Amino acid sequence: MATTHRGCCSHRVAAHSPLCGNDSRRQTLKLGVLTETLFCLNVCGTKGLIASHLQCPFRDRMLDSSRKPTTQVQCSALLFDMDGVLINSTPAVARVWRRWAIEHGFNPEEVVARAHGRPSLTTVREYLPNADHEAENREVERREIEDLAGVVPLPGALDLLASLPETRWTIVTSCTRPLAEVRIKAAGLPLPKNLITSNDIVHGKPHPDPYLKAASILGFPAAECIVVEDVPAGIQSGKAAGASVIAFTTTAPAPTLRQAGADWILQSCAGVRLRSSGQSLTLTLAETA
């Protein structure tokens, strides 16, 4: 399983630090700053002194109480959802499903919400149980492949993927393979060798199959992987597979993600940094909730 631990500071401090000793200004420190200060004191082993702003790695966090502390995690591989995690395709998805819903007499907002993060065939079957599901799904796919306006990489996605060893990550999407490849290309993302799409599995998210297969193809137990998702169905799929889950607030609010089982909640890939890659990947996460 992924593990978390806090970094540490090894610097001693100067007694003349503007934040040290019994300086009366200490009384005005915000709670967040005081918490970081006490942590520094504890780790550094100093007595009665607060870490010098010229020496301590915690300087920025001490001076900016609005910043949340980071968390370090370790895993064997990262399994990324695509839409809403690496790529912003929400406008295109909404346009296609809104049009489809209106054509069939359904509530557009409801259909768009239910369609996101799940195989399109699942949505078609739910709303049109007696229709030709394959034909309907092909039409939805055709429209989605043609509508690429506004399909762009989300913040941090390109940098994060470029930093990872290519054998330690893949994309696990509810899109069909043709649609996934078109969107990946449109967004300028690298195409992983072991892309998992709805064409590769029997049971889609929230079933564990997609992430179990992705972990297996990469050669790791799912319990040693971290799933990166943005919607409850995907989070539930990752957790059911036995993985830990990072969730982004790109599509759903933090309380919804937490309720679905997310272990860490971030804004986007911009909050994830690779610190080292060896037997395990060590990542730094800038949590938002």
C-alpha positions as CSV (number, residue, x, y, z in Angstrom):
1,M,0.0,0.0,0.0
2,A,1.1,3.6,-0.5
3,T,2.7,5.1,2.6
4,T,2.9,8.6,3.8
5,H,5.5,10.4,5.9
6,R,6.6,13.9,6.6
7,G,9.9,15.4,5.5
8,C,12.4,16.7,8.1
9,C,14.7,19.7,8.7
10,S,18.3,19.1,9.8
11,H,19.3,22.8,10.2
12,R,20.1,24.4,13.4
13,V,19.0,28.0,13.9
14,A,20.4,31.4,15.0
15,A,19.3,33.0,18.2
16,H,18.8,36.3,16.4
17,S,16.1,34.9,14.0
18,P,13.3,37.4,13.8
19,L,10.9,34.7,14.9
20,C,12.9,33.2,17.7
21,G,12.8,33.1,21.5
22,N,10.3,35.1,23.4
23,D,9.8,37.8,20.7
24,S,6.3,39.3,21.4
25,R,5.5,39.0,17.7
26,R,5.2,35.3,18.2
27,Q,1.9,35.9,19.9
28,T,0.4,37.1,16.6
29,L,1.4,34.1,14.6
30,K,-1.5,32.3,13.0
31,L,-2.2,28.8,14.0
32,G,-0.9,27.3,10.8
33,V,2.4,29.1,11.2
34,L,2.7,28.0,14.8
35,T,2.0,24.4,13.9
36,E,4.8,24.4,11.3
37,T,7.1,26.2,13.8
38,L,6.5,23.6,16.5
39,F,7.1,20.8,13.9
40,C,10.4,22.4,13.0
41,L,11.5,22.7,16.6
42,N,10.6,19.1,17.2
43,V,12.5,17.7,14.2
44,C,15.5,20.0,14.4
45,G,16.0,19.3,18.1
46,T,16.4,23.0,18.9
47,K,15.3,24.3,22.3
48,G,13.6,27.7,22.5
49,L,14.6,28.7,19.0
50,I,12.7,28.7,15.8
51,A,14.3,27.8,12.5
52,S,16.1,30.6,10.7
53,H,14.4,31.8,7.6
54,L,17.7,31.7,5.8
55,Q,18.4,28.1,6.6
56,C,15.2,26.1,7.1
57,P,13.4,24.3,4.3
58,F,10.1,25.1,6.1
59,R,10.8,28.9,5.7
60,D,8.0,29.4,3.0
61,R,5.5,27.5,5.0
62,M,6.4,29.4,8.2
63,L,6.0,32.8,6.5
64,D,2.9,31.9,4.5
65,S,0.3,30.4,6.8
66,S,-2.1,30.0,3.9
67,R,0.0,27.2,2.3
68,K,-1.0,23.6,3.3
69,P,1.8,21.2,4.2
70,T,2.9,18.6,1.6
71,T,2.7,14.9,2.0
72,Q,5.1,12.3,0.7
73,V,3.8,9.0,-0.7
74,Q,5.4,6.0,-2.2
75,C,4.0,3.5,-4.8
76,S,5.2,1.2,-7.5
77,A,3.1,2.8,-10.3
78,L,0.6,5.5,-11.1
79,L,-2.7,4.7,-12.9
80,F,-4.3,7.8,-14.4
81,D,-7.8,8.3,-15.5
82,M,-7.8,10.5,-18.6
83,D,-10.7,13.0,-18.9
84,G,-10.7,15.4,-15.9
85,V,-7.3,14.2,-14.7
86,L,-4.9,14.6,-17.6
87,I,-7.1,16.2,-20.2
88,N,-9.9,18.8,-20.1
89,S,-12.5,17.4,-22.4
90,T,-15.5,18.4,-20.3
91,P,-16.9,20.9,-22.7
92,A,-16.8,18.5,-25.6
93,V,-18.3,15.7,-23.5
94,A,-21.1,17.9,-22.4
95,R,-21.9,19.1,-25.9
96,V,-22.2,15.6,-27.3
97,W,-24.2,14.1,-24.5
98,R,-26.5,17.2,-24.2
99,R,-27.4,16.9,-27.8
100,W,-27.9,13.1,-27.5
101,A,-30.2,13.6,-24.4
102,I,-32.3,16.2,-26.2
103,E,-32.7,14.0,-29.2
104,H,-34.0,11.2,-27.0
105,G,-36.2,13.3,-24.7
106,F,-34.0,13.1,-21.6
107,N,-32.9,15.7,-19.1
108,P,-29.6,17.0,-20.5
109,E,-28.0,18.0,-17.2
110,E,-28.8,14.6,-15.7
111,V,-27.4,12.7,-18.7
112,V,-24.2,14.7,-18.9
113,A,-23.6,14.1,-15.1
114,R,-24.2,10.4,-15.4
115,A,-22.1,9.9,-18.5
116,H,-18.9,11.4,-17.2
117,G,-16.3,8.9,-16.1
118,R,-18.2,5.8,-17.3
119,P,-18.2,3.8,-20.5
120,S,-20.6,5.5,-23.0
121,L,-22.2,2.1,-23.7
122,T,-23.2,1.8,-20.0
123,T,-25.0,5.2,-20.2
124,V,-26.7,4.2,-23.5
125,R,-28.0,0.9,-22.0
126,E,-29.4,2.6,-18.9
127,Y,-31.3,5.2,-20.8
128,L,-32.3,3.1,-23.9
129,P,-32.8,-0.5,-22.6
130,N,-34.6,-1.6,-25.7
131,A,-32.5,0.1,-28.3
132,D,-29.7,-1.1,-30.5
133,H,-27.0,-0.3,-28.0
134,E,-24.0,-0.9,-30.2
135,A,-25.4,1.4,-33.0
136,E,-26.3,4.1,-30.5
137,N,-22.8,3.9,-28.9
138,R,-21.1,4.1,-32.3
139,E,-23.0,7.3,-33.0
140,V,-22.0,8.8,-29.7
141,E,-18.4,7.8,-30.3
142,R,-18.4,9.3,-33.8
143,R,-19.6,12.6,-32.4
144,E,-17.1,12.6,-29.6
145,I,-14.2,11.9,-32.0
146,E,-15.3,14.8,-34.2
147,D,-15.7,17.3,-31.4
148,L,-12.2,18.1,-30.1
149,A,-12.8,21.9,-29.5
150,G,-11.3,22.8,-26.2
151,V,-9.6,19.4,-25.6
152,V,-6.4,20.5,-23.8
153,P,-4.0,19.1,-21.2
154,L,-4.9,20.0,-17.6
155,P,-2.3,21.9,-15.4
156,G,0.8,19.9,-14.6
157,A,-0.2,16.9,-16.7
158,L,2.6,17.2,-19.3
159,D,5.3,17.9,-16.8
160,L,4.3,15.1,-14.5
161,L,4.1,12.5,-17.2
162,A,7.4,13.6,-18.6
163,S,9.0,13.1,-15.2
164,L,7.8,9.5,-14.8
165,P,9.6,6.3,-16.0
166,E,7.4,5.1,-18.9
167,T,7.1,1.6,-17.4
168,R,5.6,3.0,-14.2
169,W,2.4,4.7,-15.4
170,T,-0.5,4.2,-17.7
171,I,-3.9,5.7,-18.6
172,V,-7.1,3.9,-17.6
173,T,-10.1,5.5,-19.4
174,S,-13.7,4.7,-19.9
175,C,-13.4,6.0,-23.5
176,T,-13.2,3.6,-26.4
177,R,-9.7,3.2,-27.8
178,P,-10.2,5.3,-30.9
179,L,-11.7,8.1,-28.9
180,A,-8.9,7.9,-26.2
181,E,-6.1,8.0,-28.8
182,V,-7.7,11.0,-30.6
183,R,-8.0,13.0,-27.4
184,I,-4.5,12.1,-26.2
185,K,-3.1,13.3,-29.5
186,A,-5.2,16.5,-29.5
187,A,-4.0,17.3,-26.0
188,G,-0.4,16.6,-26.9
189,L,0.1,13.9,-24.3
190,P,2.4,10.9,-24.7
191,L,0.6,7.7,-25.6
192,P,1.3,5.0,-23.0
193,K,2.3,1.6,-24.3
194,N,-0.2,-0.1,-22.0
195,L,-3.3,2.1,-22.5
196,I,-6.5,0.6,-21.0
197,T,-9.8,1.6,-22.5
198,S,-13.4,0.3,-22.4
199,N,-12.5,-2.0,-25.3
200,D,-10.1,-3.9,-23.1
201,I,-12.4,-4.7,-20.1
202,V,-15.8,-6.4,-19.6
203,H,-16.9,-4.4,-16.5
204,G,-16.3,-0.7,-16.4
205,K,-15.9,1.7,-13.5
206,P,-16.9,1.6,-10.7
207,H,-16.1,-2.1,-11.0
208,P,-12.4,-2.8,-10.1
209,D,-11.6,-4.5,-13.5
210,P,-10.1,-1.5,-15.2
211,Y,-7.5,-0.8,-12.5
212,L,-6.8,-4.4,-11.8
213,K,-6.0,-5.0,-15.4
214,A,-3.8,-1.9,-15.6
215,A,-1.8,-2.9,-12.6
216,S,-1.3,-6.4,-13.9
217,I,-0.1,-5.2,-17.3
218,L,2.5,-3.0,-15.6
219,G,3.6,-5.9,-13.5
220,F,2.6,-4.7,-10.0
221,P,-0.1,-5.6,-7.5
222,A,-2.9,-3.0,-7.5
223,A,-2.3,-2.5,-3.8
224,E,1.1,-1.1,-4.6
225,C,-0.3,1.4,-7.1
226,I,-1.9,4.8,-6.8
227,V,-4.9,5.6,-8.9
228,V,-5.5,9.2,-10.0
229,E,-9.2,10.1,-10.5
230,D,-11.7,12.9,-10.6
231,V,-15.2,11.3,-10.1
232,P,-16.8,8.9,-7.6
233,A,-17.1,6.0,-10.1
234,G,-13.4,6.1,-10.8
235,I,-12.5,6.5,-7.1
236,Q,-14.7,3.5,-6.2
237,S,-13.1,1.5,-9.0
238,G,-9.6,2.2,-7.7
239,K,-10.5,1.4,-4.1
240,A,-12.3,-1.8,-5.1
241,A,-9.1,-2.9,-6.8
242,G,-7.2,-2.3,-3.6
243,A,-5.3,0.8,-4.7
244,S,-4.9,4.1,-2.9
245,V,-6.5,7.0,-4.7
246,I,-5.6,10.6,-5.4
247,A,-8.6,12.7,-6.5
248,F,-8.6,16.0,-8.3
249,T,-11.3,18.6,-7.8
250,T,-11.6,19.3,-11.5
251,T,-15.0,17.7,-11.8
252,A,-16.6,17.1,-8.4
253,P,-16.2,19.0,-5.0
254,A,-13.9,17.7,-2.3
255,P,-16.6,16.4,0.0
256,T,-18.0,14.2,-2.8
257,L,-14.5,12.9,-3.6
258,R,-13.8,12.2,0.1
259,Q,-17.1,10.4,0.5
260,A,-16.3,8.2,-2.4
261,G,-13.1,7.1,-0.7
262,A,-10.3,9.3,-2.0
263,D,-7.2,9.1,0.2
264,W,-5.8,12.5,-0.9
265,I,-7.5,15.4,-2.6
266,L,-5.6,17.8,-4.8
267,Q,-6.4,20.5,-7.4
268,S,-4.6,18.9,-10.4
269,C,-1.4,17.2,-11.6
270,A,0.4,20.5,-10.7
271,G,0.2,19.4,-7.1
272,V,2.1,16.2,-7.7
273,R,5.9,16.1,-7.9
274,L,8.2,13.1,-8.5
275,R,11.0,13.2,-5.9
276,S,12.8,10.0,-6.8
277,S,12.3,6.8,-8.8
278,G,13.9,3.5,-7.8
279,Q,12.3,0.4,-6.5
280,S,9.4,2.7,-5.6
281,L,8.2,6.1,-6.8
282,T,8.4,8.8,-4.2
283,L,6.0,11.6,-4.7
284,T,5.2,14.9,-3.0
285,L,1.5,15.9,-2.9
286,A,0.2,19.4,-2.2
287,E,-3.2,18.5,-0.7
288,T,-6.1,20.9,-0.8
289,A,-8.5,19.2,1.5
